[in-house]
Amino acid sequence: MRKNKQHLKEHVLKALGEALRNRRVELELTQEEIGKAADLHRTYVTDVEKGVRNLSFLTLMRLATALLCPLSLIMIEKEKILDSWTLRR
């Protein structure tokens, strides 16, 4: 059971990171620009996009604000990414 929870956590964080990266690329912004706008270091943004950071809700809100979109849009995109991964199995 514990292994399944860890696997799910990793998938969710990777999908969230991909959703955030997709939005950043759509806006043609660098990780450094987003980091500065969200008051985060570029390497932190890199880790979030890779799915290796379990960020807080407030940090996620800061990133969504820096990406000029509501958090709900990021969450919808994350779910679409997770669904696409499930369909590929």
Order of alpha helices (4+ residues) and beta strands (2+ residues): alpha-alpha-alpha-alpha-alpha
